[in-house]
């Protein structure tokens, strides 16, 4: 249920004229760190659709690897990507800009 809400919020923030440079940079960093975006539903990159990427745990894990996030819990599994992903969901649930989130995250 939360996934459907998040997806609708993300889709409402599609680019009009403004280029979403920070999201694109984050996606490129995740790809460079090993994220295989081709496994997901063909993405329609040309149309600027990135909502599926932002709900893919592998995207967040790869971005975390690229940004060298580290948060090892008591079970010794890195959970930093999950914490950032949760922050992202709260950010957009508050009606804030997706691109602003990535601007603050990767700068």
Backbone as XML, in Angstrom:
<?xml version="1.0"?>
<chain id="A" units="angstrom">
  <residue number="1" name="UNK">
    <atom name="N" x="0.817" y="-1.184" z="0.000"/>
    <atom name="CA" x="0.000" y="0.000" z="0.000"/>
    <atom name="C" x="0.871" y="1.262" z="0.000"/>
  </residue>
  <residue number="2" name="UNK">
    <atom name="N" x="1.907" y="1.278" z="0.843"/>
    <atom name="CA" x="2.812" y="2.426" z="0.876"/>
    <atom name="C" x="3.502" y="2.583" z="-0.466"/>
  </residue>
  <residue number="3" name="UNK">
    <atom name="N" x="3.872" y="1.451" z="-1.083"/>
    <atom name="CA" x="4.533" y="1.485" z="-2.385"/>
    <atom name="C" x="3.690" y="2.180" z="-3.435"/>
  </residue>
  <residue number="4" name="UNK">
    <atom name="N" x="2.378" y="1.938" z="-3.433"/>
    <atom name="CA" x="1.497" y="2.593" z="-4.405"/>
    <atom name="C" x="1.444" y="4.096" z="-4.165"/>
  </residue>
  <residue number="5" name="UNK">
    <atom name="N" x="1.379" y="4.500" z="-2.894"/>
    <atom name="CA" x="1.367" y="5.932" z="-2.574"/>
    <atom name="C" x="2.664" y="6.590" z="-3.014"/>
  </residue>
  <residue number="6" name="UNK">
    <atom name="N" x="3.776" y="5.965" z="-2.683"/>
    <atom name="CA" x="5.085" y="6.511" z="-3.049"/>
    <atom name="C" x="5.189" y="6.622" z="-4.565"/>
  </residue>
  <residue number="7" name="UNK">
    <atom name="N" x="4.740" y="5.596" z="-5.264"/>
    <atom name="CA" x="4.798" y="5.601" z="-6.720"/>
    <atom name="C" x="3.975" y="6.758" z="-7.286"/>
  </residue>
  <residue number="8" name="UNK">
    <atom name="N" x="2.796" y="7.029" z="-6.724"/>
    <atom name="CA" x="1.976" y="8.121" z="-7.243"/>
    <atom name="C" x="2.628" y="9.476" z="-6.980"/>
  </residue>
  <residue number="9" name="UNK">
    <atom name="N" x="3.279" y="9.636" z="-5.840"/>
    <atom name="CA" x="3.970" y="10.887" z="-5.537"/>
    <atom name="C" x="5.141" y="11.081" z="-6.492"/>
  </residue>
  <residue number="10" name="UNK">
    <atom name="N" x="5.887" y="10.019" z="-6.735"/>
    <atom name="CA" x="7.040" y="10.096" z="-7.635"/>
    <atom name="C" x="6.577" y="10.471" z="-9.041"/>
  </residue>
  <residue number="11" name="UNK">
    <atom name="N" x="5.538" y="9.844" z="-9.510"/>
    <atom name="CA" x="5.068" y="10.109" z="-10.877"/>
    <atom name="C" x="4.600" y="11.544" z="-11.049"/>
  </residue>
  <residue number="12" name="UNK">
    <atom name="N" x="4.076" y="12.148" z="-9.997"/>
    <atom name="CA" x="3.635" y="13.543" z="-10.073"/>
    <atom name="C" x="4.808" y="14.496" z="-10.232"/>
  </residue>
  <residue number="13" name="UNK">
    <atom name="N" x="6.020" y="14.045" z="-9.920"/>
    <atom name="CA" x="7.188" y="14.915" z="-9.977"/>
    <atom name="C" x="8.017" y="14.689" z="-11.231"/>
  </residue>
  <residue number="14" name="UNK">
    <atom name="N" x="7.409" y="14.211" z="-12.295"/>
    <atom name="CA" x="8.129" y="14.045" z="-13.558"/>
    <atom name="C" x="8.625" y="15.401" z="-14.029"/>
  </residue>
  <residue number="15" name="UNK">
    <atom name="N" x="9.734" y="15.404" z="-14.720"/>
    <atom name="CA" x="10.272" y="16.675" z="-15.191"/>
    <atom name="C" x="9.371" y="17.336" z="-16.217"/>
  </residue>
  <residue number="16" name="UNK">
    <atom name="N" x="9.203" y="18.625" z="-16.091"/>
    <atom name="CA" x="8.482" y="19.383" z="-17.102"/>
    <atom name="C" x="9.534" y="19.968" z="-18.029"/>
  </residue>
  <residue number="17" name="UNK">
    <atom name="N" x="10.138" y="21.063" z="-17.594"/>
    <atom name="CA" x="11.180" y="21.690" z="-18.379"/>
    <atom name="C" x="12.513" y="21.505" z="-17.668"/>
  </residue>
  <residue number="18" name="UNK">
    <atom name="N" x="12.473" y="21.592" z="-16.359"/>
    <atom name="CA" x="13.684" y="21.507" z="-15.554"/>
    <atom name="C" x="14.299" y="20.107" z="-15.639"/>
  </residue>
  <residue number="19" name="UNK">
    <atom name="N" x="15.563" y="20.068" z="-15.898"/>
    <atom name="CA" x="16.282" y="18.800" z="-15.932"/>
    <atom name="C" x="16.554" y="18.345" z="-14.498"/>
  </residue>
  <residue number="20" name="UNK">
    <atom name="N" x="16.351" y="17.084" z="-14.252"/>
    <atom name="CA" x="16.554" y="16.538" z="-12.913"/>
    <atom name="C" x="17.978" y="16.010" z="-12.788"/>
  </residue>
  <residue number="21" name="UNK">
    <atom name="N" x="18.914" y="16.921" z="-12.747"/>
    <atom name="CA" x="20.324" y="16.561" z="-12.805"/>
    <atom name="C" x="20.800" y="15.733" z="-11.619"/>
  </residue>
  <residue number="22" name="UNK">
    <atom name="N" x="20.283" y="15.976" z="-10.439"/>
    <atom name="CA" x="20.765" y="15.253" z="-9.256"/>
    <atom name="C" x="20.283" y="13.806" z="-9.251"/>
  </residue>
  <residue number="23" name="UNK">
    <atom name="N" x="19.060" y="13.576" z="-9.702"/>
    <atom name="CA" x="18.561" y="12.216" z="-9.812"/>
    <atom name="C" x="19.374" y="11.463" z="-10.867"/>
  </residue>
  <residue number="24" name="UNK">
    <atom name="N" x="19.584" y="12.101" z="-11.991"/>
    <atom name="CA" x="20.362" y="11.460" z="-13.054"/>
    <atom name="C" x="21.770" y="11.117" z="-12.590"/>
  </residue>
  <residue number="25" name="UNK">
    <atom name="N" x="22.367" y="12.011" z="-11.815"/>
    <atom name="CA" x="23.713" y="11.748" z="-11.297"/>
    <atom name="C" x="23.698" y="10.573" z="-10.323"/>
  </residue>
  <residue number="26" name="UNK">
    <atom name="N" x="22.676" y="10.509" z="-9.472"/>
    <atom name="CA" x="22.564" y="9.404" z="-8.522"/>
    <atom name="C" x="22.373" y="8.080" z="-9.255"/>
  </residue>
  <residue number="27" name="UNK">
    <atom name="N" x="21.532" y="8.085" z="-10.282"/>
    <atom name="CA" x="21.310" y="6.870" z="-11.063"/>
    <atom name="C" x="22.604" y="6.433" z="-11.739"/>
  </residue>
  <residue number="28" name="UNK">
    <atom name="N" x="23.347" y="7.381" z="-12.294"/>
    <atom name="CA" x="24.609" y="7.040" z="-12.948"/>
    <atom name="C" x="25.609" y="6.470" z="-11.944"/>
  </residue>
  <residue number="29" name="UNK">
    <atom name="N" x="25.654" y="7.048" z="-10.741"/>
    <atom name="CA" x="26.558" y="6.524" z="-9.711"/>
    <atom name="C" x="26.184" y="5.085" z="-9.342"/>
  </residue>
  <residue number="30" name="UNK">
    <atom name="N" x="24.888" y="4.813" z="-9.227"/>
    <atom name="CA" x="24.437" y="3.460" z="-8.890"/>
    <atom name="C" x="24.812" y="2.481" z="-10.004"/>
  </residue>
  <residue number="31" name="UNK">
    <atom name="N" x="24.644" y="2.902" z="-11.250"/>
    <atom name="CA" x="25.020" y="2.052" z="-12.380"/>
    <atom name="C" x="26.522" y="1.786" z="-12.358"/>
  </residue>
  <residue number="32" name="UNK">
    <atom name="N" x="27.304" y="2.836" z="-12.130"/>
    <atom name="CA" x="28.763" y="2.687" z="-12.081"/>
    <atom name="C" x="29.209" y="1.757" z="-10.955"/>
  </residue>
  <residue number="33" name="UNK">
    <atom name="N" x="28.412" y="1.696" z="-9.878"/>
    <atom name="CA" x="28.748" y="0.846" z="-8.734"/>
    <atom name="C" x="28.201" y="-0.576" z="-8.883"/>
  </residue>
  <residue number="34" name="UNK">
    <atom name="N" x="27.566" y="-0.854" z="-10.032"/>
    <atom name="CA" x="27.142" y="-2.222" z="-10.282"/>
    <atom name="C" x="25.652" y="-2.478" z="-10.355"/>
  </residue>
  <residue number="35" name="UNK">
    <atom name="N" x="24.837" y="-1.435" z="-10.228"/>
    <atom name="CA" x="23.390" y="-1.637" z="-10.306"/>
    <atom name="C" x="23.006" y="-2.006" z="-11.726"/>
  </residue>
  <residue number="36" name="UNK">
    <atom name="N" x="22.295" y="-3.109" z="-11.879"/>
    <atom name="CA" x="21.884" y="-3.577" z="-13.191"/>
    <atom name="C" x="20.459" y="-3.131" z="-13.475"/>
  </residue>
  <residue number="37" name="UNK">
    <atom name="N" x="20.331" y="-1.914" z="-13.957"/>
    <atom name="CA" x="19.018" y="-1.346" z="-14.232"/>
    <atom name="C" x="18.285" y="-2.096" z="-15.342"/>
  </residue>
  <residue number="38" name="UNK">
    <atom name="N" x="18.990" y="-2.840" z="-16.149"/>
    <atom name="CA" x="18.364" y="-3.551" z="-17.266"/>
    <atom name="C" x="17.483" y="-4.699" z="-16.798"/>
  </residue>
  <residue number="39" name="UNK">
    <atom name="N" x="17.644" y="-5.118" z="-15.544"/>
    <atom name="CA" x="16.820" y="-6.204" z="-15.029"/>
    <atom name="C" x="15.397" y="-5.740" z="-14.745"/>
  </residue>
  <residue number="40" name="UNK">
    <atom name="N" x="15.214" y="-4.457" z="-14.572"/>
    <atom name="CA" x="13.884" y="-3.936" z="-14.301"/>
    <atom name="C" x="13.178" y="-3.618" z="-15.606"/>
  </residue>
  <residue number="41" name="UNK">
    <atom name="N" x="11.943" y="-3.297" z="-15.535"/>
    <atom name="CA" x="11.055" y="-3.166" z="-16.689"/>
    <atom name="C" x="11.436" y="-2.035" z="-17.647"/>
  </residue>
  <residue number="42" name="UNK">
    <atom name="N" x="12.465" y="-2.187" z="-18.388"/>
    <atom name="CA" x="12.951" y="-1.318" z="-19.463"/>
    <atom name="C" x="12.922" y="0.190" z="-19.219"/>
  </residue>
  <residue number="43" name="UNK">
    <atom name="N" x="12.521" y="0.614" z="-18.133"/>
    <atom name="CA" x="12.635" y="1.975" z="-17.606"/>
    <atom name="C" x="12.193" y="3.180" z="-18.404"/>
  </residue>
  <residue number="44" name="UNK">
    <atom name="N" x="12.152" y="3.105" z="-19.657"/>
    <atom name="CA" x="11.714" y="4.272" z="-20.436"/>
    <atom name="C" x="12.565" y="5.493" z="-20.108"/>
  </residue>
  <residue number="45" name="UNK">
    <atom name="N" x="13.877" y="5.309" z="-20.087"/>
    <atom name="CA" x="14.797" y="6.393" z="-19.727"/>
    <atom name="C" x="14.592" y="7.622" z="-20.593"/>
  </residue>
  <residue number="46" name="UNK">
    <atom name="N" x="14.293" y="7.400" z="-21.863"/>
    <atom name="CA" x="14.128" y="8.529" z="-22.778"/>
    <atom name="C" x="12.995" y="9.458" z="-22.356"/>
  </residue>
  <residue number="47" name="UNK">
    <atom name="N" x="12.007" y="8.913" z="-21.683"/>
    <atom name="CA" x="10.874" y="9.717" z="-21.220"/>
    <atom name="C" x="11.104" y="10.279" z="-19.824"/>
  </residue>
  <residue number="48" name="UNK">
    <atom name="N" x="12.235" y="9.972" z="-19.223"/>
    <atom name="CA" x="12.538" y="10.487" z="-17.890"/>
    <atom name="C" x="11.807" y="9.776" z="-16.776"/>
  </residue>
  <residue number="49" name="UNK">
    <atom name="N" x="11.331" y="8.556" z="-17.031"/>
    <atom name="CA" x="10.633" y="7.814" z="-15.983"/>
    <atom name="C" x="11.647" y="7.050" z="-15.143"/>
  </residue>
  <residue number="50" name="UNK">
    <atom name="N" x="11.675" y="7.351" z="-13.868"/>
    <atom name="CA" x="12.661" y="6.762" z="-12.972"/>
    <atom name="C" x="12.022" y="6.222" z="-11.713"/>
  </residue>
  <residue number="51" name="UNK">
    <atom name="N" x="10.690" y="6.212" z="-11.638"/>
    <atom name="CA" x="10.009" y="5.829" z="-10.403"/>
    <atom name="C" x="10.317" y="4.394" z="-9.978"/>
  </residue>
  <residue number="52" name="UNK">
    <atom name="N" x="10.397" y="3.468" z="-10.936"/>
    <atom name="CA" x="10.716" y="2.080" z="-10.567"/>
    <atom name="C" x="12.108" y="1.978" z="-9.960"/>
  </residue>
  <residue number="53" name="UNK">
    <atom name="N" x="13.038" y="2.762" z="-10.476"/>
    <atom name="CA" x="14.404" y="2.745" z="-9.954"/>
    <atom name="C" x="14.423" y="3.155" z="-8.492"/>
  </residue>
  <residue number="54" name="UNK">
    <atom name="N" x="13.648" y="4.157" z="-8.149"/>
    <atom name="CA" x="13.666" y="4.692" z="-6.790"/>
    <atom name="C" x="13.002" y="3.764" z="-5.782"/>
  </residue>
  <residue number="55" name="UNK">
    <atom name="N" x="12.305" y="2.756" z="-6.274"/>
    <atom name="CA" x="11.702" y="1.760" z="-5.384"/>
    <atom name="C" x="12.456" y="0.433" z="-5.406"/>
  </residue>
  <residue number="56" name="UNK">
    <atom name="N" x="13.579" y="0.395" z="-6.093"/>
    <atom name="CA" x="14.382" y="-0.822" z="-6.205"/>
    <atom name="C" x="15.473" y="-0.842" z="-5.133"/>
  </residue>
  <residue number="57" name="UNK">
    <atom name="N" x="15.431" y="-1.805" z="-4.209"/>
    <atom name="CA" x="16.466" y="-1.875" z="-3.171"/>
    <atom name="C" x="17.880" y="-1.976" z="-3.742"/>
  </residue>
  <residue number="58" name="UNK">
    <atom name="N" x="18.017" y="-2.638" z="-4.890"/>
    <atom name="CA" x="19.351" y="-2.775" z="-5.484"/>
    <atom name="C" x="19.912" y="-1.429" z="-5.941"/>
  </residue>
  <residue number="59" name="UNK">
    <atom name="N" x="19.034" y="-0.524" z="-6.363"/>
    <atom name="CA" x="19.465" y="0.834" z="-6.705"/>
    <atom name="C" x="20.079" y="1.498" z="-5.479"/>
  </residue>
  <residue number="60" name="UNK">
    <atom name="N" x="19.373" y="1.425" z="-4.344"/>
    <atom name="CA" x="19.843" y="2.077" z="-3.116"/>
    <atom name="C" x="21.116" y="1.429" z="-2.590"/>
  </residue>
  <residue number="61" name="UNK">
    <atom name="N" x="21.225" y="0.110" z="-2.691"/>
    <atom name="CA" x="22.450" y="-0.578" z="-2.255"/>
    <atom name="C" x="23.642" y="-0.135" z="-3.107"/>
  </residue>
  <residue number="62" name="UNK">
    <atom name="N" x="23.434" y="-0.045" z="-4.418"/>
    <atom name="CA" x="24.525" y="0.368" z="-5.311"/>
    <atom name="C" x="24.901" y="1.826" z="-5.095"/>
  </residue>
  <residue number="63" name="UNK">
    <atom name="N" x="23.899" y="2.675" z="-4.884"/>
    <atom name="CA" x="24.206" y="4.079" z="-4.602"/>
    <atom name="C" x="24.977" y="4.192" z="-3.288"/>
  </residue>
  <residue number="64" name="UNK">
    <atom name="N" x="24.589" y="3.408" z="-2.295"/>
    <atom name="CA" x="25.319" y="3.383" z="-1.028"/>
    <atom name="C" x="26.759" y="2.932" z="-1.197"/>
  </residue>
  <residue number="65" name="UNK">
    <atom name="N" x="26.952" y="1.960" z="-2.050"/>
    <atom name="CA" x="28.313" y="1.485" z="-2.350"/>
    <atom name="C" x="29.123" y="2.604" z="-3.009"/>
  </residue>
  <residue number="66" name="UNK">
    <atom name="N" x="28.507" y="3.295" z="-3.962"/>
    <atom name="CA" x="29.195" y="4.387" z="-4.665"/>
    <atom name="C" x="29.538" y="5.536" z="-3.729"/>
  </residue>
  <residue number="67" name="UNK">
    <atom name="N" x="28.643" y="5.815" z="-2.795"/>
    <atom name="CA" x="28.833" y="6.936" z="-1.865"/>
    <atom name="C" x="29.565" y="6.527" z="-0.582"/>
  </residue>
  <residue number="68" name="UNK">
    <atom name="N" x="29.864" y="5.236" z="-0.479"/>
    <atom name="CA" x="30.578" y="4.678" z="0.670"/>
    <atom name="C" x="29.855" y="4.920" z="1.997"/>
  </residue>
  <residue number="69" name="UNK">
    <atom name="N" x="28.526" y="4.665" z="1.970"/>
    <atom name="CA" x="27.761" y="4.740" z="3.209"/>
    <atom name="C" x="28.071" y="3.494" z="4.017"/>
  </residue>
  <residue number="70" name="UNK">
    <atom name="N" x="28.197" y="3.634" z="5.328"/>
    <atom name="CA" x="28.444" y="2.473" z="6.179"/>
    <atom name="C" x="27.641" y="2.619" z="7.464"/>
  </residue>
  <residue number="71" name="UNK">
    <atom name="N" x="26.816" y="1.623" z="7.739"/>
    <atom name="CA" x="26.073" y="1.550" z="8.991"/>
    <atom name="C" x="25.849" y="0.071" z="9.290"/>
  </residue>
  <residue number="72" name="UNK">
    <atom name="N" x="26.753" y="-0.510" z="10.017"/>
    <atom name="CA" x="26.676" y="-1.929" z="10.304"/>
    <atom name="C" x="25.921" y="-2.119" z="11.614"/>
  </residue>
  <residue number="73" name="UNK">
    <atom name="N" x="24.817" y="-2.857" z="11.523"/>
    <atom name="CA" x="24.023" y="-3.144" z="12.710"/>
    <atom name="C" x="24.601" y="-4.290" z="13.510"/>
  </residue>
  <residue number="74" name="UNK">
    <atom name="N" x="23.889" y="-4.700" z="14.536"/>
    <atom name="CA" x="24.395" y="-5.759" z="15.407"/>
    <atom name="C" x="24.505" y="-7.101" z="14.693"/>
  </residue>
  <residue number="75" name="UNK">
    <atom name="N" x="23.771" y="-7.259" z="13.566"/>
    <atom name="CA" x="23.894" y="-8.504" z="12.813"/>
    <atom name="C" x="24.973" y="-8.412" z="11.736"/>
  </residue>
  <residue number="76" name="UNK">
    <atom name="N" x="25.768" y="-7.357" z="11.782"/>
    <atom name="CA" x="26.897" y="-7.107" z="10.880"/>
    <atom name="C" x="26.500" y="-6.963" z="9.412"/>
  </residue>
  <residue number="77" name="UNK">
    <atom name="N" x="25.247" y="-6.638" z="9.157"/>
    <atom name="CA" x="24.807" y="-6.381" z="7.791"/>
    <atom name="C" x="24.686" y="-4.869" z="7.611"/>
  </residue>
  <residue number="78" name="UNK">
    <atom name="N" x="25.203" y="-4.390" z="6.499"/>
    <atom name="CA" x="25.136" y="-2.958" z="6.231"/>
    <atom name="C" x="23.694" y="-2.560" z="5.943"/>
  </residue>
  <residue number="79" name="UNK">
    <atom name="N" x="23.180" y="-1.627" z="6.737"/>
    <atom name="CA" x="21.806" y="-1.172" z="6.589"/>
    <atom name="C" x="21.724" y="0.304" z="6.182"/>
  </residue>
  <residue number="80" name="UNK">
    <atom name="N" x="22.834" y="0.886" z="5.826"/>
    <atom name="CA" x="22.836" y="2.315" z="5.502"/>
    <atom name="C" x="21.920" y="2.634" z="4.329"/>
  </residue>
  <residue number="81" name="UNK">
    <atom name="N" x="21.911" y="1.792" z="3.306"/>
    <atom name="CA" x="21.056" y="2.028" z="2.146"/>
    <atom name="C" x="19.593" y="2.064" z="2.552"/>
  </residue>
  <residue number="82" name="UNK">
    <atom name="N" x="19.212" y="1.203" z="3.494"/>
    <atom name="CA" x="17.826" y="1.125" z="3.943"/>
    <atom name="C" x="17.420" y="2.384" z="4.708"/>
  </residue>
  <residue number="83" name="UNK">
    <atom name="N" x="18.332" y="2.874" z="5.516"/>
    <atom name="CA" x="18.069" y="4.100" z="6.279"/>
    <atom name="C" x="17.871" y="5.274" z="5.333"/>
  </residue>
  <residue number="84" name="UNK">
    <atom name="N" x="18.725" y="5.381" z="4.327"/>
    <atom name="CA" x="18.617" y="6.478" z="3.360"/>
    <atom name="C" x="17.343" y="6.327" z="2.531"/>
  </residue>
  <residue number="85" name="UNK">
    <atom name="N" x="17.012" y="5.109" z="2.147"/>
    <atom name="CA" x="15.796" y="4.856" z="1.371"/>
    <atom name="C" x="14.566" y="5.278" z="2.177"/>
  </residue>
  <residue number="86" name="UNK">
    <atom name="N" x="14.554" y="4.945" z="3.455"/>
    <atom name="CA" x="13.456" y="5.344" z="4.329"/>
    <atom name="C" x="13.381" y="6.868" z="4.440"/>
  </residue>
  <residue number="87" name="UNK">
    <atom name="N" x="14.529" y="7.521" z="4.570"/>
    <atom name="CA" x="14.556" y="8.986" z="4.592"/>
    <atom name="C" x="13.969" y="9.559" z="3.310"/>
  </residue>
  <residue number="88" name="UNK">
    <atom name="N" x="14.275" y="8.922" z="2.182"/>
    <atom name="CA" x="13.744" y="9.360" z="0.895"/>
    <atom name="C" x="12.217" y="9.283" z="0.886"/>
  </residue>
  <residue number="89" name="UNK">
    <atom name="N" x="11.674" y="8.172" z="1.357"/>
    <atom name="CA" x="10.220" y="7.991" z="1.374"/>
    <atom name="C" x="9.564" y="9.047" z="2.261"/>
  </residue>
  <residue number="90" name="UNK">
    <atom name="N" x="10.136" y="9.314" z="3.430"/>
    <atom name="CA" x="9.598" y="10.373" z="4.289"/>
    <atom name="C" x="9.688" y="11.733" z="3.603"/>
  </residue>
  <residue number="91" name="UNK">
    <atom name="N" x="10.767" y="11.969" z="2.911"/>
    <atom name="CA" x="10.985" y="13.244" z="2.218"/>
    <atom name="C" x="9.879" y="13.491" z="1.188"/>
  </residue>
  <residue number="92" name="UNK">
    <atom name="N" x="9.620" y="12.513" z="0.326"/>
    <atom name="CA" x="8.604" y="12.732" z="-0.697"/>
    <atom name="C" x="7.186" y="12.686" z="-0.124"/>
  </residue>
  <residue number="93" name="UNK">
    <atom name="N" x="6.994" y="11.947" z="0.968"/>
    <atom name="CA" x="5.672" y="11.915" z="1.603"/>
    <atom name="C" x="5.299" y="13.285" z="2.161"/>
  </residue>
  <residue number="94" name="UNK">
    <atom name="N" x="6.309" y="14.095" z="2.440"/>
    <atom name="CA" x="6.077" y="15.454" z="2.930"/>
    <atom name="C" x="5.895" y="16.448" z="1.785"/>
  </residue>
  <residue number="95" name="UNK">
    <atom name="N" x="5.879" y="15.933" z="0.556"/>
    <atom name="CA" x="5.660" y="16.786" z="-0.601"/>
    <atom name="C" x="6.885" y="17.524" z="-1.091"/>
  </residue>
  <residue number="96" name="UNK">
    <atom name="N" x="8.043" y="17.097" z="-0.635"/>
    <atom name="CA" x="9.280" y="17.763" z="-1.037"/>
    <atom name="C" x="9.783" y="17.218" z="-2.365"/>
  </residue>
  <residue number="97" name="UNK">
    <atom name="N" x="10.659" y="17.962" z="-2.992"/>
    <atom name="CA" x="11.197" y="17.622" z="-4.311"/>
    <atom name="C" x="12.151" y="16.431" z="-4.253"/>
  </residue>
  <residue number="98" name="UNK">
    <atom name="N" x="11.959" y="15.511" z="-5.190"/>
    <atom name="CA" x="12.845" y="14.361" z="-5.293"/>
    <atom name="C" x="14.263" y="14.811" z="-5.642"/>
  </residue>
  <residue number="99" name="UNK">
    <atom name="N" x="14.365" y="15.730" z="-6.587"/>
    <atom name="CA" x="15.691" y="16.183" z="-7.001"/>
    <atom name="C" x="16.419" y="16.877" z="-5.849"/>
  </residue>
  <residue number="100" name="UNK">
    <atom name="N" x="15.686" y="17.618" z="-5.015"/>
    <atom name="CA" x="16.316" y="18.251" z="-3.847"/>
    <atom name="C" x="16.873" y="17.204" z="-2.886"/>
  </residue>
  <residue number="101" name="UNK">
    <atom name="N" x="16.164" y="16.092" z="-2.725"/>
    <atom name="CA" x="16.649" y="15.023" z="-1.856"/>
    <atom name="C" x="18.013" y="14.535" z="-2.340"/>
  </residue>
  <residue number="102" name="UNK">
    <atom name="N" x="18.116" y="14.271" z="-3.636"/>
    <atom name="CA" x="19.388" y="13.777" z="-4.174"/>
    <atom name="C" x="20.459" y="14.852" z="-4.199"/>
  </residue>
  <residue number="103" name="UNK">
    <atom name="N" x="20.065" y="16.094" z="-4.348"/>
    <atom name="CA" x="21.042" y="17.192" z="-4.265"/>
    <atom name="C" x="21.698" y="17.204" z="-2.897"/>
  </residue>
  <residue number="104" name="UNK">
    <atom name="N" x="20.901" y="17.068" z="-1.856"/>
    <atom name="CA" x="21.452" y="17.053" z="-0.493"/>
    <atom name="C" x="22.184" y="15.758" z="-0.189"/>
  </residue>
  <residue number="105" name="UNK">
    <atom name="N" x="21.777" y="14.671" z="-0.802"/>
    <atom name="CA" x="22.352" y="13.361" z="-0.512"/>
    <atom name="C" x="23.727" y="13.164" z="-1.126"/>
  </residue>
  <residue number="106" name="UNK">
    <atom name="N" x="23.896" y="13.550" z="-2.365"/>
    <atom name="CA" x="25.148" y="13.223" z="-3.049"/>
    <atom name="C" x="26.081" y="14.428" z="-3.204"/>
  </residue>
  <residue number="107" name="UNK">
    <atom name="N" x="25.767" y="15.517" z="-2.576"/>
    <atom name="CA" x="26.665" y="16.672" z="-2.604"/>
    <atom name="C" x="27.292" y="16.902" z="-1.260"/>
  </residue>
</chain>
